[in-house]
Amino acid sequence: MKNNILVLGGKGKTGRRIVERLNKMGHNVRIGSRGENPAFDWDKPGGWPAVLEGMESVYITYQPDLAVPGAKEAIEALTRIAKHQGVEKLVLLSGKGEVEAEACEQIIINCGLDYTIVRASWFSQNFSESFFLEPILHGHVALPQADVKVPYVDAEDIADVAIEALLDAKHNGQIYELTGSRMLTFREVTAEIASATGRTIEFTSITLPEYTEMLEIHGVPDDYIWLINYLFVEVLANEKNQMVSHDIEKVLGRKAKDFSDYVTETAATGVWNQAVQV
């Protein structure tokens, strides 16, 4: 049976993968993005009813993060409109160990629709599709919290869990915490990538103020710098994030993808060997 599914952030790290899988399975998929027609823009709620019309379930990713000011109000408005438009199920991508994100989760949980909450640890793909890629390409990674260990989770695993939640009612009312199978520091991550690519990639431990100053020098917007500080201070070192979960195995019947497998597969694409424009 085909389902009508809206994927908000359908061109992002998890959304793109979910869209590809659902399309292959023959479902009717609508991408929620500013570049689509009808367009979805978190800053323009007037357009949301048209995007939600005819949809049975919705995968929700909030940009840039559920922790930022305004996220709670946006999620409240979205759930209200979704309910009015006849949506039956919501699957929310949340952040593991984020108090503000948990406040947004409660809105979903109490909105009166079926739901599944997917709490994810930091993505492995942050090193190949996001803000850690550039320093890797330059051969010098300088980050704070150098000794904090993180159970990085693969976006492929998140997508697979989200699809199960969207398609199977047995996941209704569940909160899943997704992590990888082992903990790694930034230094260890850098070493694994260097080994897989055959490149020399140095790692330097710096303080958070030094990292913030570096971002400011490179012209990074203030709201992004605020979010980075929040993630490093409130999330990365949070003891809730220092634990490995087995929910991926629980949902999918297989183990989570190991970080080394992600590194091997990603190195083969050549993304970490691109020429850097100086």
C-alpha positions in Angstrom: 0.0 0.0 0.0 1.4 3.4 -1.0 1.6 6.1 1.6 1.6 9.9 1.2 4.6 11.1 3.1 6.0 14.6 3.5 9.8 14.8 4.2 10.7 18.2 5.7 14.4 18.9 5.0 14.1 16.4 2.2 17.4 17.5 0.6 19.4 17.3 3.9 21.6 14.6 5.4 18.8 12.3 6.6 15.9 13.7 4.5 17.7 13.0 1.2 18.3 9.4 2.1 14.7 8.9 3.3 13.3 10.4 0.1 15.5 8.1 -2.0 14.4 5.0 -0.1 10.7 5.8 0.0 10.7 6.6 -3.8 12.3 3.2 -4.5 9.6 1.6 -2.4 6.9 3.2 -4.5 5.4 5.7 -1.9 4.1 9.1 -2.8 6.8 11.4 -1.4 6.7 15.2 -1.1 9.9 17.1 -0.3 9.5 19.9 2.1 12.0 22.5 1.0 12.1 26.2 -0.1 13.1 25.2 -3.6 10.0 22.9 -4.1 6.5 23.7 -5.3 4.6 24.1 -3.0 7.5 25.5 -1.1 8.2 24.9 2.6 10.0 27.6 4.6 10.2 27.5 8.4 9.9 31.3 8.4 6.7 31.4 6.3 4.0 29.4 8.0 1.4 30.8 5.7 2.6 28.3 3.1 2.5 25.2 5.3 -1.1 24.2 4.8 -0.5 23.7 1.1 2.6 21.6 1.7 0.8 19.4 4.3 -2.4 19.0 2.3 -3.1 15.3 1.4 -0.2 14.0 3.5 -0.7 11.1 5.9 2.6 11.3 7.7 5.5 13.7 8.1 9.2 13.4 8.8 10.3 16.5 10.7 13.8 18.0 10.8 14.1 21.5 12.1 16.8 23.8 10.8 19.3 24.6 12.1 18.5 22.8 15.3 15.7 22.3 17.8 17.7 24.1 20.4 17.6 27.5 18.8 15.2 30.2 19.8 11.9 30.0 17.9 12.0 26.2 17.4 9.4 25.4 20.0 7.0 27.9 18.6 7.5 26.6 15.0 6.9 23.0 16.1 3.8 24.1 17.9 2.5 25.8 14.8 3.4 22.9 12.6 1.6 20.3 14.7 -1.5 22.4 14.9 -1.6 22.9 11.1 -0.8 19.2 10.4 -3.6 18.1 12.6 -6.0 20.5 10.9 -4.9 19.2 7.5 -5.6 15.6 8.4 -2.0 14.3 9.0 -2.0 11.1 11.0 1.6 10.5 12.0 4.6 12.6 12.9 8.3 11.4 13.1 10.6 14.0 14.7 14.3 13.9 14.4 15.6 15.2 17.7 19.0 15.6 19.3 20.2 13.2 22.0 21.0 15.1 25.2 19.4 18.4 24.2 17.0 19.8 26.9 15.5 22.3 24.4 15.0 19.5 21.9 13.1 17.5 24.5 10.7 20.4 25.0 9.9 20.2 21.3 9.5 16.5 21.6 6.8 17.1 24.3 4.8 19.2 21.8 4.8 16.3 19.4 4.0 13.8 22.1 1.0 15.8 23.4 -0.4 17.0 20.0 -2.9 14.2 19.7 -1.4 12.6 16.6 0.6 9.3 16.3 4.3 9.9 16.7 7.8 8.5 16.9 10.7 10.4 18.3 14.1 9.7 16.9 16.9 11.1 19.1 20.2 11.0 17.3 23.8 11.4 18.5 26.2 13.5 16.4 26.3 12.3 12.8 29.3 10.6 11.2 28.5 12.6 8.1 29.4 15.9 9.9 32.9 15.0 8.8 32.0 14.6 5.1 28.8 16.6 4.5 29.0 19.4 7.0 31.1 21.8 9.1 34.1 19.5 9.8 34.8 18.7 6.1 36.7 21.9 5.3 39.4 21.5 8.0 39.9 17.9 7.0 40.4 19.0 3.4 43.0 21.6 4.6 44.8 18.9 6.6 44.5 20.5 10.0 41.6 20.0 12.4 41.5 22.2 15.4 38.6 21.7 17.8 37.7 22.0 21.5 36.6 19.2 23.8 39.3 17.0 22.2 39.1 14.2 24.8 35.3 13.8 24.9 34.1 10.6 23.4 31.1 10.5 21.1 29.2 7.4 19.7 28.8 8.9 16.2 25.7 7.6 14.3 25.5 7.1 10.6 22.9 9.1 8.6 22.1 5.9 6.7 21.0 4.2 10.0 18.9 7.2 11.0 17.1 7.1 7.6 16.4 3.4 7.9 15.0 3.8 11.4 12.9 6.8 10.4 11.4 4.9 7.5 10.4 2.0 9.8 8.8 4.6 12.1 6.9 6.2 9.2 5.6 2.9 7.7 4.9 0.7 10.7 2.4 1.5 13.5 4.2 -0.7 16.0 6.6 2.2 16.4 3.9 4.7 17.5 4.5 6.3 20.8 8.2 5.2 20.9 11.3 7.3 21.6 14.4 5.8 20.0 18.0 6.9 20.9 20.3 6.3 18.0 24.1 6.0 18.4 27.0 4.2 16.8 28.5 1.1 18.4 31.6 2.7 19.9 32.9 6.0 21.3 35.5 8.1 19.6 37.3 11.4 20.3 37.9 14.1 17.6 41.6 13.1 17.7 40.7 9.4 17.0 38.3 10.4 14.2 40.9 12.5 12.5 43.4 9.6 12.7 41.0 7.2 11.2 40.2 9.5 8.3 43.9 10.2 7.7 44.7 6.5 7.7 41.9 5.7 5.2 42.8 8.5 2.8 46.6 8.1 3.1 46.9 11.8 3.9 48.6 13.7 6.8 45.8 15.4 8.8 47.0 17.1 11.9 44.8 17.5 15.0 45.2 20.3 17.5 43.2 20.7 20.7 42.1 24.3 21.3 39.8 26.0 23.8 36.2 26.9 23.0 37.0 30.7 23.1 39.8 30.1 20.6 37.5 28.2 18.4 34.8 30.9 18.6 37.4 33.5 17.7 38.5 31.4 14.7 34.9 31.2 13.5 34.5 35.0 13.9 37.6 35.7 11.9 36.2 33.5 9.1 33.0 35.5 9.1 30.7 32.8 10.4 27.3 34.3 11.4 26.6 35.0 15.0 23.6 32.7 15.2 25.7 29.8 13.9 28.5 30.6 16.4 25.9 30.5 19.2 24.7 27.1 18.0 28.2 25.7 17.8 28.9 27.0 21.4 25.7 25.4 22.6 26.5 22.0 21.0 30.0 21.9 22.4 29.1 23.1 25.9 25.6 21.7 26.5 25.4 18.6 24.2 28.8 17.1 23.4 30.0 16.7 27.0 26.5 15.8 28.3 26.7 12.5 30.1 23.5 11.4 28.2 25.7 11.4 25.1 28.4 9.3 26.7 26.4 6.2 26.3 26.0 3.7 23.5 22.4 2.7 22.7 21.2 -0.4 20.9 18.0 1.0 19.6 19.2 0.7 16.0 19.5 -3.0 16.4 16.2 -3.1 18.2 14.4 -1.4 15.3 16.3 -2.8 12.3 17.4 -6.2 13.5 21.0 -5.4 12.7 23.9 -3.6 14.4 24.6 0.0 13.8 27.1 0.9 11.1 30.6 1.1 12.6 32.4 4.4 12.2 35.3 2.6 10.5 32.8 1.3 7.8 31.6 4.9 7.3 35.2 6.1 6.9 36.1 3.4 4.4 33.0 3.9 2.3 33.4 7.7 2.4 37.1 7.7 1.6 36.3 5.6 -1.5 34.2 8.5 -2.9 37.2 10.8 -2.9 35.4 13.6 -0.9 38.3 13.9 1.5 40.8 14.2 -1.3 39.3 17.2 -3.1 41.6 20.1 -4.1 41.2 23.0 -1.7 40.8 26.5 -3.1 43.2 28.8 -1.2 
